[in-house]
Amino acid sequence: MSRTVHCVRLKQEAEGLDRPPYPGELGQRIFDNVSKQAWQEWLKHQTMLINEYRLSPIDPKARKMLEEEMEKFFFGEGGDLPPDFKPE
């Protein structure tokens, strides 16, 4: 049976993640408070950020920026869109 969480992103009960998706305290907060659906939304947002800003996931500065955006996406004011981003 799957676990449910009160998702901070969806503002409702939803299916929770199977395990923490990120290391450390932030990963545990996400595991405890974010649904699978909201995590999938983050992955799409993260991909857009990587593409728009031409980030390299192996660059420590890029990883730190993505971690900060992840925290904002779930627990802050939401994720920022790049200034020149034009959705298709």
Number of C-alpha atoms within 10 A of each C-alpha: 3 8 10 17 18 16 23 18 19 13 11 12 14 19 17 22 21 11 11 16 14 13 8 9 10 15 15 15 16 24 21 18 21 27 27 17 16 22 20 11 13 18 13 12 18 18 12 16 20 16 11 15 13 10 16 12 12 8 9 10 12 16 15 12 12 17 15 13 21 21 17 14 20 21 16 13 10 13 18 11 13 11 7 8 11 8 6 3
